[in-house]
Amino acid sequence: MKIWDEAEKDKSILDFDYNPHNNKLVLVSFSRTEDLQKLEETNKNNSQLLPPKYSFDIYDINKNQKKHITVIEKFISGVSFANDENNILFSFDEGLENPISHVMEVDVDTQKIKPVFTGSNDYLKIRAVEYDEKK
């Protein structure tokens, strides 16, 4: 096992997906400091917890960042990297108290985000989204 960037003490990885067709990964990361600050603020003010800012980035297997895609401030619950490397699929919840989940797709080149699926009473808490082999 290799640890990437052992000196980094703030950045945490929420989720990642490896694309064996191009040997790249999409990483969803966030600041632990920011996350803890938001938790402390929520506890102090007895308010609703806000999600951290999640950074979506593409890396090669040699730890080199190839592209920053976007930053999303939602409760991310899953990510998948398309085989053609053109899109990233991700899921998120509207809030910790709200059971509705969403699945969105990000265009890697344009950073445009489009909705794919919104949960309903039949489909709650969508997790671990994944492209199939045919996208």
Order of alpha helices (4+ residues) and beta strands (2+ residues): beta-beta-alpha-beta-beta-beta-beta-beta-beta
